[in-house]
Amino acid sequence: MKSFYKAATTCLLIVSIFSGAVNAQATKFNIIPYPVKLVEGNGSFTISTKTTIGLPKGGKFRNEADQLNDLIKGGLGYKLKIAPNKLNHISFVYSDAITATEGYHLTISPQQITITAKDGAGAFMAIQTIRQLLPYGIETGIHASKFTLPALTIEDEPAYAWRGMHLDVSRHFFSIAYLKKFINVMSLYKMNKLHLHLTDDQGWRIEIKKYPKLTEEGAWRTFDKNDSACMKRAKDNPDFAIDKEHIIHRDGKTLYGGFYTQKQMKGLVAYAATRHIDIIPEIDMPGHMMAAINSYPFLTCNGENKWGTLFTKPICPCNESTFDFAENVFSEIMDIFPSKYIHIGGDEVDRSDWAKSDACKALMQHEGIKDLPALQSYFINRMEKFFNSKGRKLIGWDEIIEGGISSTAIVMYWRTWVPDAPIKAVKNGNQVIMTPGSPLYFDNVPDKNSIYNVYHFNPIPAGLTADEAKMIIGAQANIWTENIPSENRADYMYMPRMTALAELLWSNNTNDYDSYNTRLIQQFPRLDALNVHYRLPDIDGVLNNKVFIQSDTLKLNPPLKNLVIRYTTDGSIPQNNSPKLANLVINKTEVVKVAEFTPSGKRGDIYSINYQQQSLAEPESPASTQPGLKCNYYKAFFKETKFIEAAKPDSSFTSDQIAVPASVKAPSFAITYNGYINVPADGIYSFYLTCDDGGVLWIANTETVNNDGLHSAIEKNGQVALKKGLQKFKLDFIEGGGGFTLKLKYSKDGSVPKEVPASWFSN
C-alpha cells in the first residue's frame, strides 16, 4: 500500500468532496492536530549529511533528540551527529517561559531548526509536528539524500491535559507488537494516555505472580457467543477472522486467549514513556471479575460465579480476604505501571448477592452503610485509600459516584443516559474525564457522520460554570472489543476517528472542519506507510433502498481520485476483479453491491443498494385530520420493533415532530408514531433515519427505511415514490437501554437532507 495516494500529497482536487471554505494555510501545512499558532516563513531548511543536533548543557532532551534521530534515520538511512551549534543545525533549547508541560515553540528557518520547550514532553510534541512535515517515506525506511522542511514559526500547547485512547484487551487479545504500533500512531497525533482494560469476565491478561491461576486458567476460554458472531461475519469480511496466533489446543479443547508477562508489559511501558504516553492499567472491580472468580471462588460472598440478570456476580466487599486479594494484585500492578493513575473500573455491578450475605449485613450495620450502592462505595473508597498510600490516584467509571465518593477520585464519564453524572462529580470536587458512548465509543460501527460527530463533540457539559469546567481534564475514546477480533478490525474502528479527537483535544477548534478533512486525506499515505488498516472515506450519495419508476442510472463518484468503485448484482461481495462502476442502468428490482478499492486492492465498506420499481403512491383522503402524529409509549424492553405489536402501550400522546419527549425516563422503551405526512409535490423522496437503538419507517404502507435492532446511533436511508397529498406515515422506535438517538430527515431530487417540517404531520 506504500504507493497509495501518492497523488494526494500534491493534488487538492479531493477537496471537492467537502463543502464550505477551506483554510488555505492549514491545508498547506499538513498537520493534525493543527497548531494553536502558525506563521509561515520564507524558504526552507534542508536536512542532510551536514546537519547536526545540539542539546542544552547537561544533555536535557536527549531522549527527544534520539527520537528525532530515529525518525531521520528512517528517511536518510543514518543518524545525525550530536554536536555543538553551527550552521545547518537542529537545536534543542530549554525555556522556563513555556509553562505548559507539553507546550513548545518551533522555529524553522533556512539556517536552522530551533525546538524550545520546558519539558521533554513539549520537545517530543514538536518532533511530531516535524514528523508530519516530512515526507511519509520516513515511516517506511525509504532513504533519500536530503529532506526539506518549510520555514515557519509555531507556538503550540494542548487545550486538554488528558487526550486518551482506551483498548479492551480482555474480550479479544492483542499482541505487544500491535500495542507498540498503536502507541506509535497515538504519538503521531499527540495523544498522551493509553488506558488498557486488562481484565474482564472473558479474560485476565496480565501476569500476577502471587495468583498464577489468573493467567494459567483465566487468560483462556472456549469460544463464546461474540467469537461465534465474528466467525459468521468473517465469511464476508476477513477483518472479522479471529487472529490464529491467539488460539491454542489444550486437553482436547480449542481455547482462545493470551496474556502479557510482567517483563513484556514493563517493556511496553518503557516504550510508551519514551513517546510521552502514560499507560493506565485497569483491573475492573468489584464487577466484571468472572475470569478471576473461576480460579479463586473465595472472592464471592457465596462461592457462586455466574451471570445475573444483566451482569456477572461481583466479588464480595464484606470479606477481608477480598481486600487482601485486591491489594496484592494492585501492588504488583503498581510495580509494572509507574503511572500515577490506576483505574479500578467500578461499573455494571450486580449487587443482588450482597443483599443476601450475612457478612454484608453485619458490615453494613457496623459501618452505618445505608444501601448497596453505598456498600460499593465502601469498597471503592477503601481501595482509594490504599492507592493513595502508594502515591497513586484512583480512576473509576461514573457509577462510583452513586453511593458517595471522595473528592480526590477521578471520574470517567461514559453513561450518556445519565447526563448529570459528570455535573454531580464536578460539584463533588472530582476531576472528570469525558468518554461518553456517543460519540466516543469507537467500537460503535462508524458511518458517514462519525468523524463529524467526534470533531464537534464538546467535552464541557452544559450547566458548569467557567471555574467548574476546569475540572474536565480531557476526554478519551474507548474501544471495547467483543466484536473486534483482529488487529485490522481494531485499526478500522479507531482510525481515522482518532485524528478528529486528537485535533479537538489539542486545538479545541471546531470551526475548521473543512480544513481538517483536507488535511486528513493528506494523512492517508502516512497511515499506509505505518500499515494502519484505516476506514476509507464514505462513498457519497449511496442509499440503502433506492426507487425508480421506469429506470434509473447508478453513478457514484469515488471519494478520492485514486479509488475505484466496483460492483456486483448476483449477491456476491465485490472483489478486486469485479466490474468497475460507470453508468449502470437499472430497470428491474435487484440488489447492487458496491465497494471502493485502493490500487493495492484494499477494500472499503460494502454497500448494498436495494432497488425497487414503484409507481407513485396515491394519496389518502381521510374525512378529517388533526395536527401531529398519534404516539404510543411502551415501558418495556424490545429486541426488535416487530415485538411492539403484541405489547400494550403505557400511555399515548400527540407530537408534531419525530423526537423522544423529555418526560421519557424508562431505561428501555418503545414509541410508535402514526398518522399522515403531507407530501408537497409528486416525486421520489429520500428519508434518512438515525437511530440508537432501532427503528423502522413506513410511508404509503411501504417499508422505506429499516434501521431495526439494538445498535449504536447509525443512519440508514431509503426512498419511496409519492404523489402529492396525504400519505400514511408510521415509525416504530425502540431503545434497549444505554441512551437513545432518534432523527429523521428527508430530501427530494438530490437536495440536501433537512428536517421534516412539523406542519407536514397530521392524524
NORCOR-V537154 format. One record per residue. PSI is psi in whole degrees, 0 to 359 (* if undefined). Layout:
BEGIN
PSI
PSI
END
This chain:
BEGIN
6
331
349
133
21
318
335
338
343
346
126
22
337
339
338
341
352
151
159
171
151
134
109
318
318
323
337
322
106
80
129
125
150
139
155
319
125
127
123
139
195
136
200
162
137
125
123
192
337
347
140
167
133
143
158
166
142
354
18
146
19
319
317
324
321
320
316
319
321
322
313
323
326
336
318
337
0
162
156
155
143
113
163
162
136
186
157
61
146
115
127
129
132
138
123
2
340
111
331
133
320
11
154
159
136
122
122
119
170
339
324
168
131
122
114
129
165
324
160
327
319
317
322
321
324
322
323
327
315
318
317
338
340
157
148
348
339
337
341
358
22
112
146
166
337
163
150
148
138
144
131
168
130
135
124
145
156
151
327
142
326
110
90
160
143
141
124
111
8
309
314
144
147
140
162
320
319
320
324
319
317
315
319
317
320
314
325
324
20
28
148
0
126
112
112
119
95
341
148
186
327
355
142
121
5
133
128
110
330
337
76
335
339
324
329
320
314
344
359
147
157
162
135
187
328
322
316
319
320
318
321
318
337
343
328
339
109
344
342
1
133
132
121
335
346
17
131
169
123
130
41
6
148
123
147
143
212
167
166
132
161
323
316
316
324
322
320
319
318
320
315
322
323
340
13
41
126
125
122
115
143
121
104
119
153
351
184
41
19
321
327
318
328
321
335
75
346
348
342
170
332
8
356
147
100
174
138
207
316
324
170
160
139
176
164
123
11
0
135
332
330
316
326
313
309
316
322
317
311
333
318
323
317
332
332
317
112
355
141
350
131
129
126
358
253
15
159
57
122
103
6
323
333
323
336
351
128
323
320
321
318
317
316
321
318
321
358
34
123
330
178
321
322
330
320
319
326
315
311
315
323
320
326
320
321
315
313
325
340
9
23
161
138
135
140
157
161
348
338
346
350
322
10
132
152
159
350
346
152
131
130
110
127
337
95
337
2
72
340
358
312
330
317
320
314
317
333
354
7
141
149
138
126
122
45
143
322
113
20
12
101
359
346
134
126
152
192
344
353
312
317
315
322
313
325
10
136
112
342
114
148
143
1
143
172
320
319
327
336
343
348
103
356
202
167
158
140
139
100
137
23
320
27
84
359
161
322
318
323
315
312
322
329
345
133
16
324
329
326
319
321
315
321
313
336
305
333
43
110
12
9
38
320
318
316
314
318
316
326
313
322
345
340
320
324
320
324
315
328
3
41
123
62
163
130
155
152
146
122
143
8
132
140
318
122
141
144
156
307
306
169
154
119
115
120
138
131
143
340
150
325
359
152
133
127
159
163
157
7
12
350
165
132
136
176
343
9
160
145
141
125
264
91
118
127
123
18
161
122
170
126
127
132
153
152
149
142
166
333
356
0
131
139
199
150
125
129
121
112
106
134
136
129
156
158
124
134
143
161
159
67
152
323
159
160
152
145
169
147
130
138
138
130
122
80
166
130
129
327
160
335
339
352
323
326
356
162
130
148
334
169
155
173
139
141
16
156
93
151
123
151
339
347
120
346
139
328
136
175
150
134
140
124
144
223
155
130
102
126
340
154
148
181
121
138
138
142
112
116
126
144
98
279
157
152
132
129
134
133
41
20
129
115
317
128
106
43
168
175
115
174
179
107
155
134
156
170
171
161
142
123
142
158
140
192
127
142
141
132
132
124
132
136
146
119
353
142
16
143
158
136
116
144
127
167
163
164
134
39
11
166
131
141
169
144
124
142
329
345
340
137
172
*
END
